[in-house]
Amino acid sequence: MTTLNRFQILKQQLLSTRREISFERARYYTESWKTTEGQPNIIRRAKALQHVLANIEISIRAGEILAGNRTVKPRSGIASPEMSPYWIRDEIDSLYCRPQDSFYVLPEDKEFFLKELYPYWAERSLKDLIEPRLTPPVRESIETRIVSINQTDKGQGHIIPDFEKLLNLGLDGIISEIDVFENRNGQNNFYQAARICLSALQDHIGRYIHLLDNLIAQEADPARKQELVRMKLASQSIQHERPNSFFEAAQLLWYFNIALQMESNASSISTGRFDQWMLPFFQKDVAAGVSIDEIKDTLRMLWIKMNDVVLLRSRESAKYFAGFPTGYTIMLGGLTPDGFGANNELSWLILDTYDDIRLPQPNLGVRMNERLSRDFVARAAETIKLGTGVPHVFNDEVIMPGLLARGISLKDARDYAIVGCVEISVPGKMYGLHDIAMFNSPRLLELALQKHASEIASYDQLITLVEKEIEDNVALMVDGSNQVDTAHGQLAHIPLLSTLMHGCLESGKDVVEGGTRYNFSGVQGIGFQNLADSLEVIRLLVFEEKQLSLTEFVKILKNNWQGSEKLRQQCINKYPKYGNDIDSVDLLAARLLSKYNECCETYKNVRGGIFSPGSYTVSANIPLGEQVGATADGRMAQEQLADGGLSPMVGRDTHGPTAVLKSVSKLDHYQTTNGSLLNIKFHPNAFKGDIGTRKFVDFLIGWMRLKIQHIQFNIISRETLIDAQKHPDKYRDLVVRVAGYSALFVDLNVKTQNDIIARTEHN
């Protein structure tokens, strides 16, 4: 078997396997929880992880050269009834046929859940802790679909552990560090829980060593036996001590990631600046004569492993996060602690090996700045041109000043990385509670107009009303977010992960209790493009041209443009739209988004940190659009909102990609410190060949100098996407950019596929 054949076979096995739900973690978690009643919750969580790691079935699949799987069957979803058993009960019979992220449930697993798991976790779950805390005004804001509060039924990930510390100290080294701080601060439950978790992981690695012993004894093929021996020796080495090679570092990294998934079953426990902290192991191996091909194999295997982890979400949540955005996000380039360009030989190798795999994970990103070499930008552009949407690009020139304004130190700002999709974080030092809430601004305008249209006599009065509604509903969003945050601090401890977060061992507190250095809450403003477009139409149509009254216009919108198609086309085509470099509407979008940002940043969360605003949608522009009636920009009721967060509404950007950049550059990107997202779609011919790559690099440099925070691309033809929609079996491995992540096109529901197809295609 050739090297690339191995990984193509493993890739096809992932893509061809039927996705199932595993209740194995839930079984062992529940067994432990029943035996620890009366003990502190953080200790119960640690003992539950210990019981899971000691008993869950383990395997090493044919052809794998790194050990460690979350589930025996590939791409299985893991149920977490301790977070919420209710949606599983309600959806267990329809999970196999739902339109997004379907899973098959074995009959015996269904029976076990309904007879054993559901009765136990009903009234004991995180959901049960949160629901009574939400005040009537917060509930009303949620029920009217202006605000959505997330993380009420699952563990909170969206964090970057300090994996550099893990590799530098090893597991015994971290346990010794706990001993030091415990001697200094005195015994407490957090230190006890952390030690339980680390010892449990070491025992879990020991189970793999025993499994490998058995496989080695049974293996007849000498080449495969050698691979199994290598895995065993690496596992023995890193079970206690720090890794000594690139391969051992990758093995320890993956074992730890598997344990983190078992601890919280949460999305976006991201990888961070892999090319920085893996570089010493790479350099040591190269100096020792290890071949580049061998290192490439380790990387390819790690990428395959990352795609084996898919997340089980409720039907509603799957609409917002369509296509399994697991969030193994890796950042390349950026700056060193001294402010010099940080791309290195490993950065190039990571792109090379991603080109071989071409799957959604890892979610690669490149940090661009004036010191990043043009050659490396060109290399990244070549990977983007493959059409998977990877890597996406982040702008140090605007992100770092924004972080400094939030009180992040210069050294930490230079070390920033991305969590999940586009959320900005500091590895090992920030618990940002990213994605805790979303704010549906077009829905806010719709309800305000229905309630107050007859009272509004001028455009200025309307803008004042909208800004007041933003203020009031942000306050409710903050209240709801803080209630969820409080509940996580009481019931969703993550002591294993906390050992890799600066400040937790020093303070003796879990990360969910505010133990780490930077404690933010990330909240997304959605649809400000539609909001600005709509208000601009109202300004001109109603208040300047006086073609009809505001009350009459609101009635037309309430009837979804019925009988008013000519007016709808006028609203779409006559009046200025965001994304075309027209100041009147672009600056209005900037004003409204800044209003939202400024409202958010005035509040504190329960961990003593700030609310950090962002503007990105994941795939939520579709379900959020379903909650909004017709809008004045010509959008029909329940049609999707503008994608991305900063992207123009589909089809409204008619002046080309440069005009899009100029419009987006008028927003204040220093404020959106939780992240923002710009999608642009090009036909493959736009950047064809070497000349096309040079044009692409120039485009990216122009984007960077316009101080826009983020950009990502779909470079794929509309015709290819339409054919993939008609003939999915021909395109099982087609990867496209959705929002801040890529996904297999055939894993997306029809509405999300149509949204990607409908995006303006520049050529």
C-alpha positions, 0 to 999 in steps of 0.5 A, a space after each residue: 500500500 502506497 502512502 497516499 493510498 493508505 490515507 485515501 482508503 481511510 478517507 473513503 471509509 469515513 465518508 462511506 460509513 453510516 453515521 450512528 449515535 453512540 450511547 456508550 459514553 452516556 451509559 458509563 457517565 450515568 453509572 458513575 453519576 449515580 454512585 457519586 450523589 452528594 459529592 461536589 459536582 466538579 469531583 463527580 464530573 472528574 469521576 465520570 470521565 474516569 469511569 468513561 475512559 476506563 470502560 469505553 470500547 477502544 479500537 485501532 482501525 486497519 491502516 491507522 498509524 496514530 492510536 485513539 478513537 472517540 468511538 469504535 465506529 467512524 463518525 459516530 455522534 455521542 449523546 450527552 443526556 446530562 446536558 439535556 435528555 429532552 431533545 433526544 427523547 423528542 427526536 429519537 425516532 426522526 434522527 435518521 431522516 432529518 434534513 440536516 446531520 442525520 444519525 441512525 439509532 440502533 433499536 437496542 440503543 433507543 430502548 436503553 435511552 428511553 428506559 434507563 437514561 431519560 428517566 434518570 436525567 429528566 429534571 437533573 440536566 443542565 437544561 433543567 438548571 438553566 430554564 427556571 433562571 430565565 426571566 419573563 422578559 428574557 423569555 419573551 425576547 427568545 420567544 419573539 426570535 430577536 435573541 437566541 441563547 445557546 449552550 443550554 443543552 450541551 457542554 461549552 467548548 470554543 476554547 484553545 488549551 495550551 497544548 504547548 504546555 502539554 507537550 513541554 511538560 508531559 502528563 506527569 509534569 502537569 501532575 507535578 505542577 498541581 502538587 506545587 500549587 496545591 502545596 501553596 494554596 491548600 487542597 481543594 476540589 479542583 486540584 483533586 478533580 484535575 488529578 483524577 482526570 490526568 490519572 484517568 487519561 494515563 490509564 486510558 493510554 495504558 489500555 491502548 498499550 495493552 490493545 497494541 500488545 494483542 494486535 502485535 501478537 496477532 499481526 502476520 504482516 511485518 510492515 504492519 507489525 512495525 507500525 503497531 510496535 511504533 504506536 505502542 512504544 510512543 504510547 509507553 513513552 508519553 503515558 507519563 513523560 513528555 514526547 521526544 519526537 514529532 510522532 510522539 507529540 502528535 500521539 499525545 496531542 490526539 490522546 488528550 483531544 479524545 479525553 477532552 471530547 469525553 469530558 465535555 462532548 463540546 464543539 470547537 476545542 481548537 488546536 491553535 498555533 500548531 506550526 509554532 509549538 510543533 516546530 521544535 519537534 519537527 526540527 529535532 526530527 529533521 536534524 536526527 534524520 527523520 524523513 519529511 515523508 514520515 512527518 507528512 504521514 503523521 500529519 495526514 493521519 492526524 487530519 483524518 483523525 480530526 474528521 472522525 469526530 462529528 457532533 450530535 446536535 438537536 434538529 434546531 441546533 443542526 440548522 445553525 451549525 450545519 455540516 458538523 463544524 467540529 472546530 479543529 481550527 489551526 492557525 498558520 503564520 502570524 507573528 512571533 512574541 517579538 513581532 516578527 513573521 512566524 511562518 516556517 517550514 512546518 507551515 508549508 508542510 501543513 498546507 501540503 498535507 492538507 492538499 492531499 486530504 481535502 476534508 473539512 478538518 482541520 479548519 486551517 487559517 492563515 494570519 496575514 500581516 505586513 511581515 508575512 512573506 508574499 511567497 507564503 501568501 501565494 502558497 496559501 492561495 494555491 490551497 484556497 484555489 483547490 475549492 474547499 474554502 481552506 484556509 481562511 484568512 485573518 488580518 493581524 493589522 486590525 485584530 491585534 489592535 482590537 485585542 489590545 483595546 480589550 485589555 489583552 497584553 501585547 505578547 498575548 495579542 501577538 499569540 492570538 488564534 481562532 476558535 471554531 469558525 472565526 472566534 478570536 481567542 488567546 491560546 491557553 489564556 481565554 475562556 471566551 464563551 464564544 457563541 453564547 448568543 445570537 442577535 437577530 437584528 432584522 427581526 427586531 426591526 420587523 417587530 418594532 415596525 409592526 408595533 410603532 409604525 403609526 407613531 413614526 413621523 420621520 426617518 430620524 425617529 425611526 432610527 432612534 427607535 431602532 437604536 433603543 430597541 437594540 439597547 433594550 434587547 442587548 440587555 436581555 441577551 446579556 441577562 440570558 447569557 449570564 444565566 447560562 454561564 452561571 449554570 455551566 459554572 455549577 454543573 459543567 466543570 472541565 477540570 482536565 481542560 482547565 489544567 491547560 489554561 493559565 490561571 486555573 492551577 494558580 487560582 485553584 479554579 476551573 475555567 468555567 468558574 473564571 479561573 483563567 486569565 481572560 474571561 469574555 462572553 462572545 455574542 453575535 450580531 446577525 443581519 445588520 446588512 439586511 437591516 441597513 438595506 431595509 432602512 435605506 429603502 424606507 428612508 428613500 421610498 417612504 420619507 423622501 419620495 413619499 410613495 406610500 406611508 410607513 403604515 401602508 408599507 408595513 402592511 405590504 410587508 406583513 402580507 409578504 409582498 402579495 400583489 406588490 411584486 413590482 414594488 418589491 423589484 423596485 426595492 431590490 433594484 432601485 435603492 442602494 444596497 450594502 456591498 456596492 461601495 455606496 456610502 449612504 447604506 454602507 455607513 448606515 450599516 457601520 452605524 448600526 453594527 457599532 451601536 450593537 457593539 457598543 451596547 454589548 461591551 458595556 456589560 460584565 459577565 459573571 466571571 468578571 469579564 466583558 461581553 465581546 461582540 462579533 458578527 458571523 452567522 455560522 449557518 444560522 442566516 437560514 434558520 434566523 431568516 425563517 423567523 423573519 417576515 418580509 423585509 423592506 430590502 425586497 426579501 421575502 418572508 422566511 428567506 435567508 438573511 445575508 450570510 457570513 455576518 459581513 457579506 452582502 445579501 445574496 445577489 445584491 452585490 452587483 459592482 464586483 468584489 472590490 466594491 464589496 471590500 470597500 463596503 465592508 472596510 467602512 465597518 469598525 472591525 476593531 470592535 468585533 473582537 469576538 470575530 466577524 466573517 466575510 464570504 466571497 465566491 469566485 469562479 475558478 477561472 478568476 484566478 487560473 494559473 500562475 497569473 491568477 495566483 499573483 492576482 489573488 495575492 494582490 487581492 489579499 494584500 488589498 483586503 489586508 490594507 483595508 483593515 478588514 478582519 476576515 475573509 474566506 472564499 468558495 472558488 467553485 463554479 455554480 454549475 459544479 454545485 448544481 450538478 452535485 446537488 442533482 448527483 450527490 453520489 458523484 460528489 461524496 468528497 466535495 468540500 465547500 465553505 459554509 460560514 467560518 468552516 467548510 463541510 462536505 456539500 452532500 452533508 448539507 441540507 437543501 436550503 444551505 446548499 441553495 444559499 451557497 449556490 445563490 451567492 454572487 459568483 465573481 469572475 
